Amino acid sequence: IVFDKTGTLTKGEFKVTKLYPSGISEEELLELAALAENYSNHPIAASIKDAYANEIDINRLGETEEISGHGVKTVIDGKAVLAGNGKLMEQAGIPYQECKEAGTVIYVAREGVFAGSVLISDTIKEESFEAIRRLKAVGVRKTVMLTGDAKKVADKVASDLGIDQVYSELLPADKVSKVEELLEHKSSDKDKVAFVGDGINDAPVLRRADIGIAMGAMGSDAAIEAADVVLMDDDPLQIPKAVKISRKCLRIVYQNIVLSIVIKLACLILVAIGIANMWLAIFADVGVMVIAVLNAIRALFVNKL
């Protein structure tokens, strides 16, 4: 099972925890970041706007371009402003001071000069710890996490949860490539690769995986449309529960098929040798149906791991 991080294993409730201005005040740094992220609906952008708390004057904003997997390029008060990750700064050739603390970092630059960084933190869902344990208990051999976050943040989350493998600092297209790699290296055709995500960027990966699982409560419409399975809430514990339910349902289906065929064949043999009567024929028809229904009711009861 391959997991997206933000909103899937973590709460996706980002908060600005620290500001590191460079040549400007903290208030000005936060204002630049909030204005730059004004048109973005990403949870990180929302956390910056929440921290700013003031009304944003869109008249101060000029042309804005969102660079996928990097950040935002915009014009504020007639000056070019960049807000995004380290890759965006490097792409623009802007020297910047790297933030060493664990968390998501947004670097801000104005007119080609580094203006500071904003540290944003997310928290792991309490259910994620137990979900990973239960998935391994039901036979999932490998857990993988894909994220666009910095390596330091991704490694810490993966280590805390007991994730087997983690890939960080990925663009949306990179996630598709990683899932395709996993699909190519399956040990047998019976193996399946499932992907769990919730964002609009996860839609291509959900479609590409053998089984796409979308978080229904916070998930985007695109992710829900692309998924094979939709969880009606954002609790990752529902995934191992769904595995147990599906396996139990399949066992019951096979039991009912075998039971029906065996009883009906037995009745046909008895009819052929002249032993069967009308009551046996009724049992072979109605009786088997009642037994199958009663057996199927067991699917309503799934023991917790």
C-alpha positions as CSV (number, residue, x, y, z in Angstrom):
1,I,0.0,0.0,0.0
2,V,1.3,3.4,-1.0
3,F,0.2,6.5,0.9
4,D,0.2,10.1,0.2
5,K,1.3,12.0,3.4
6,T,-0.7,15.2,3.8
7,G,-4.3,14.7,4.6
8,T,-4.0,11.0,4.5
9,L,-1.5,10.0,7.2
10,T,-1.4,13.5,8.7
11,K,-4.2,15.7,9.6
12,G,-3.5,18.3,6.9
13,E,-4.1,21.0,9.6
14,F,-1.1,23.2,9.0
15,K,-0.1,26.0,11.4
16,V,2.6,28.6,11.0
17,T,5.0,27.9,13.9
18,K,7.9,30.2,13.2
19,L,9.1,33.0,11.0
20,Y,12.7,33.6,10.0
21,P,12.9,37.1,8.3
22,S,15.9,38.2,6.4
23,G,16.3,42.0,6.1
24,I,12.6,42.6,6.8
25,S,10.2,42.4,9.8
26,E,8.3,39.2,10.7
27,E,5.0,41.0,9.9
28,E,6.3,42.0,6.5
29,L,7.5,38.5,5.8
30,L,4.1,37.0,6.7
31,E,2.3,39.6,4.7
32,L,4.4,38.8,1.6
33,A,3.8,35.0,2.0
34,A,0.0,35.5,2.5
35,L,-0.4,37.8,-0.5
36,A,1.7,35.4,-2.7
37,E,-0.5,32.4,-1.6
38,N,-3.8,34.3,-1.9
39,Y,-5.1,32.4,-4.9
40,S,-3.9,28.9,-3.8
41,N,-6.3,26.5,-2.1
42,H,-3.5,24.2,-0.8
43,P,-3.7,23.5,3.0
44,I,-0.2,25.1,3.4
45,A,-1.4,28.3,1.7
46,A,-4.5,28.3,3.9
47,S,-2.4,28.1,7.0
48,I,-0.3,31.1,6.0
49,K,-3.5,33.2,5.2
50,D,-5.0,32.1,8.6
51,A,-1.8,33.2,10.4
52,Y,-1.8,36.6,8.6
53,A,-5.5,37.1,9.7
54,N,-5.8,40.5,8.0
55,E,-7.9,41.1,4.9
56,I,-5.9,40.7,1.7
57,D,-6.1,43.6,-0.7
58,I,-6.1,41.9,-4.1
59,N,-5.4,45.2,-5.8
60,R,-1.8,44.9,-4.6
61,L,-1.4,41.7,-6.6
62,G,-0.3,41.5,-10.2
63,E,0.1,38.5,-12.4
64,T,0.3,35.2,-10.4
65,E,1.6,31.9,-11.6
66,E,1.5,28.6,-9.6
67,I,4.5,26.4,-10.4
68,S,3.5,22.8,-9.7
69,G,5.6,21.2,-7.0
70,H,7.7,24.4,-6.4
71,G,5.5,27.3,-5.3
72,V,4.1,30.6,-6.5
73,K,5.5,33.4,-8.6
74,T,3.6,36.7,-8.4
75,V,3.9,40.5,-8.4
76,I,3.1,42.4,-5.2
77,D,3.1,46.2,-5.2
78,G,4.8,46.1,-8.6
79,K,7.7,43.9,-7.3
80,A,8.3,40.3,-8.3
81,V,7.8,37.9,-5.4
82,L,8.6,34.2,-5.1
83,A,7.1,31.9,-2.4
84,G,7.8,28.2,-2.4
85,N,10.3,25.5,-1.5
86,G,14.1,25.4,-1.9
87,K,13.8,24.1,-5.5
88,L,12.0,27.3,-6.5
89,M,14.8,29.4,-5.0
90,E,17.4,27.3,-6.8
91,Q,15.5,27.5,-10.0
92,A,15.5,31.3,-9.8
93,G,19.2,31.4,-8.8
94,I,18.5,33.1,-5.5
95,P,20.8,32.4,-2.6
96,Y,18.8,31.4,0.5
97,Q,19.3,30.4,4.1
98,E,18.1,26.8,4.5
99,C,15.8,26.2,7.5
100,K,17.1,23.1,9.5
101,E,14.0,22.6,11.6
102,A,11.6,19.7,10.9
103,G,8.5,21.0,9.1
104,T,7.3,22.4,5.8
105,V,9.3,25.5,4.9
106,I,8.1,28.2,2.6
107,Y,11.0,30.4,1.3
108,V,10.1,34.0,0.2
109,A,12.1,36.2,-2.1
110,R,11.4,39.7,-3.4
111,E,13.1,41.2,-6.4
112,G,15.6,38.4,-6.5
113,V,16.6,38.9,-2.9
114,F,15.9,36.3,-0.1
115,A,13.4,37.8,2.3
116,G,13.1,34.9,4.8
117,S,11.3,31.6,5.5
118,V,8.1,30.5,7.1
119,L,8.0,27.2,9.1
120,I,4.8,25.3,9.0
121,S,4.0,22.1,10.9
122,D,1.5,19.3,10.4
123,T,0.6,16.6,12.9
124,I,0.2,12.8,12.3
125,K,-3.3,11.4,12.7
126,E,-3.6,9.3,15.9
127,E,-5.3,6.6,13.9
128,S,-2.4,6.3,11.4
129,F,-0.1,4.5,13.9
130,E,-2.7,1.7,14.5
131,A,-3.7,1.6,10.8
132,I,-0.1,0.8,9.7
133,R,0.1,-1.9,12.4
134,R,-3.2,-3.5,11.4
135,L,-2.4,-3.4,7.7
136,K,0.8,-5.4,8.4
137,A,-1.3,-7.8,10.6
138,V,-3.7,-8.5,7.7
139,G,-0.8,-9.4,5.4
140,V,0.3,-6.2,3.6
141,R,3.9,-6.9,2.9
142,K,5.1,-3.4,2.2
143,T,4.1,0.2,3.0
144,V,5.4,3.1,1.1
145,M,4.9,6.9,1.5
146,L,5.1,9.5,-1.3
147,T,5.2,13.2,-0.6
148,G,6.4,16.5,-2.0
149,D,7.6,17.5,1.5
150,A,11.3,17.9,2.4
151,K,13.2,14.7,3.1
152,K,13.7,15.6,6.7
153,V,10.0,15.9,7.4
154,A,9.1,12.8,5.3
155,D,11.7,10.6,7.0
156,K,10.5,11.6,10.5
157,V,6.8,10.9,9.7
158,A,7.8,7.5,8.1
159,S,10.0,6.6,11.0
160,D,7.3,7.5,13.6
161,L,4.7,5.4,11.7
162,G,6.9,2.4,10.8
163,I,6.6,3.0,7.1
164,D,8.9,0.6,5.2
165,Q,9.9,3.0,2.4
166,V,9.6,6.7,1.7
167,Y,10.1,9.0,-1.3
168,S,10.2,12.7,-0.6
169,E,10.4,16.0,-2.6
170,L,8.3,14.6,-5.4
171,L,6.4,16.5,-8.0
172,P,2.8,15.2,-8.8
173,A,4.2,13.5,-12.0
174,D,7.0,11.8,-9.9
175,K,4.4,10.1,-7.8
176,V,2.9,8.4,-10.9
177,S,6.5,7.3,-11.9
178,K,7.1,5.8,-8.4
179,V,3.8,3.9,-8.5
180,E,4.7,2.6,-12.0
181,E,8.0,1.4,-10.7
182,L,6.3,-0.5,-7.9
183,L,3.9,-2.0,-10.4
184,E,6.8,-3.1,-12.6
185,H,8.6,-4.8,-9.8
186,K,5.8,-6.8,-8.4
187,S,6.9,-10.3,-7.5
188,S,3.9,-11.9,-9.1
189,D,0.7,-11.1,-11.0
190,K,-1.3,-11.8,-7.9
191,D,0.4,-8.9,-6.0
192,K,-1.6,-5.7,-6.0
193,V,-0.4,-2.1,-5.5
194,A,-2.9,0.2,-3.7
195,F,-2.6,3.9,-3.5
196,V,-4.3,6.0,-0.8
197,G,-4.7,9.8,-1.3
198,D,-7.0,12.7,-1.1
199,G,-5.8,15.7,-3.2
200,I,-6.5,16.7,-6.8
201,N,-2.8,16.0,-7.6
202,D,-3.4,12.4,-6.4
203,A,-6.0,11.6,-9.1
204,P,-3.6,10.4,-11.8
205,V,-1.9,8.1,-9.2
206,L,-5.2,6.8,-8.0
207,R,-6.1,5.9,-11.5
208,R,-2.7,4.3,-12.3
209,A,-2.5,2.0,-9.2
210,D,-4.2,-1.4,-9.2
211,I,-6.5,-0.2,-6.4
212,G,-7.1,3.6,-5.8
213,I,-8.4,4.5,-2.3
214,A,-9.6,8.1,-1.8
215,M,-10.3,9.8,1.5
216,G,-14.0,10.9,1.1
217,A,-14.4,13.6,3.7
218,M,-11.5,15.8,2.8
219,G,-10.8,14.4,-0.6
220,S,-11.1,16.4,-3.8
221,D,-13.8,15.6,-6.3
222,A,-11.1,14.6,-8.8
223,A,-9.6,12.1,-6.3
224,I,-12.9,10.6,-5.4
225,E,-13.9,10.2,-9.1
226,A,-10.6,8.5,-10.0
227,A,-10.6,6.1,-7.0
228,D,-11.9,2.5,-7.0
229,V,-12.7,2.7,-3.2
230,V,-13.9,5.8,-1.4
231,L,-13.7,6.0,2.4
232,M,-16.6,8.0,3.7
233,D,-14.4,9.6,6.4
234,D,-10.7,10.3,6.7
235,D,-9.8,7.6,9.2
236,P,-7.0,5.4,7.8
237,L,-8.2,2.6,10.2
238,Q,-11.0,2.0,7.7
239,I,-8.5,0.6,5.2
240,P,-7.5,-2.6,7.2
241,K,-11.2,-2.9,8.1
242,A,-12.2,-2.8,4.5
243,V,-9.5,-5.5,3.7
244,K,-11.0,-7.8,6.4
245,I,-14.6,-7.2,5.2
246,S,-13.7,-7.9,1.6
247,R,-11.8,-11.1,2.4
248,K,-14.7,-12.3,4.6
249,C,-17.2,-11.6,1.9
250,L,-15.2,-13.5,-0.7
251,R,-14.9,-16.5,1.7
252,I,-18.7,-16.5,2.2
253,V,-19.3,-16.2,-1.6
254,Y,-17.1,-19.2,-2.2
255,Q,-18.7,-21.2,0.6
256,N,-22.2,-20.5,-0.7
257,I,-21.2,-21.4,-4.3
258,V,-19.6,-24.7,-3.2
259,L,-22.5,-25.5,-0.8
260,S,-25.2,-24.9,-3.5
261,I,-23.4,-26.9,-6.2
262,V,-22.7,-29.9,-3.9
263,I,-26.3,-30.1,-2.5
264,K,-27.9,-29.7,-6.0
265,L,-25.5,-32.3,-7.5
266,A,-26.3,-34.7,-4.7
267,C,-30.0,-34.2,-5.3
268,L,-29.6,-34.8,-9.0
269,I,-27.8,-38.0,-8.3
270,L,-30.6,-39.1,-5.9
271,V,-33.2,-38.3,-8.5
272,A,-31.3,-40.3,-11.2
273,I,-31.4,-43.4,-9.0
274,G,-35.0,-42.9,-8.0
275,I,-34.5,-42.1,-4.3
276,A,-35.3,-38.3,-4.2
277,N,-38.8,-37.1,-3.5
278,M,-40.6,-33.7,-3.8
279,W,-39.5,-32.6,-0.3
280,L,-35.8,-33.1,-1.1
281,A,-36.3,-31.1,-4.3
282,I,-37.8,-28.2,-2.3
283,F,-34.9,-28.4,0.1
284,A,-32.4,-28.3,-2.8
285,D,-34.1,-25.1,-4.0
286,V,-35.5,-23.1,-1.2
287,G,-33.5,-24.7,1.6
288,V,-30.2,-24.0,0.0
289,M,-31.2,-20.4,-0.6
290,V,-32.1,-19.9,3.1
291,I,-28.8,-21.5,4.2
292,A,-26.9,-19.2,1.8
293,V,-28.6,-16.1,3.1
294,L,-28.0,-17.1,6.7
295,N,-24.4,-17.7,5.9
296,A,-24.1,-14.3,4.1
297,I,-25.4,-12.5,7.2
298,R,-22.1,-13.3,8.9
299,A,-20.5,-10.6,6.6
300,L,-22.2,-8.0,8.9
301,F,-19.9,-9.0,11.8
302,V,-16.2,-8.4,11.4
303,N,-14.0,-8.7,14.4
304,K,-11.5,-6.0,15.1
305,L,-7.8,-6.8,15.0
